[in-house]
């Protein structure tokens, strides 16, 4: 069974950068999916679930049109509680991060600009936490 990592950000340049870094770090170990907003992100999660593909990690921007990242991750948590949730942000306020920690079991918050090392460390640690359960 294939596992997936999903990235959600309204800026295509950020999605491209995340995709390139994650693929360089993990190669063919995972399926990678990308969405430009929360609605599209949820559709991808539901489609993957229906196909029997397990999403291990979701990396979501905070400031997106329509729905903020903390609200989106809370929705994700309600439907898919076992997914490791990571917020990527340049602008999230402490209240939004706290909201996601308390209501979405937020695993980590990475601030833009991030490093490949940060991204790798957070994803690997998140996946290892799943494997411990």
C-alpha positions, 0 to 999 in steps of 0.5 A: 500500500502506498502512503502519501504526503499532501501539501496545501498552499495558495502560492504555486511557487511554494508548492513547487518548492515543497514538492521538489524538496520533499521528493529530493528527501524521500524519493519514491517512498511516498505519493505526493499530492498538492492543492492550492486551497483548503477545499481542494486539499480536502477533496484530495484527502477524501479521494486518496482515502477512497483509493486506500492510500494512507496520507501520513502527513499534511503540510498546510499554509496558514494564510489562504483565501477562503479558509485559514490553515488552522480551520482547515487542519481542524476539519482534517483532524475531525475526518482523518485524526491520524494524519500528522498535521504541519502548518507552514506560515509566514504570518500565523498569529499565536492564536491561530497556532494555539487553535490548531494545537488544541483542536487539530492536534497540530504536530509542528509549525514551520515558519517561512522561509524554512530549510530543507533540514527543518522540513525533513526533520519534522516529516520524519519525526511525525512519521516515526510518531505514527509508527510508534502508535 
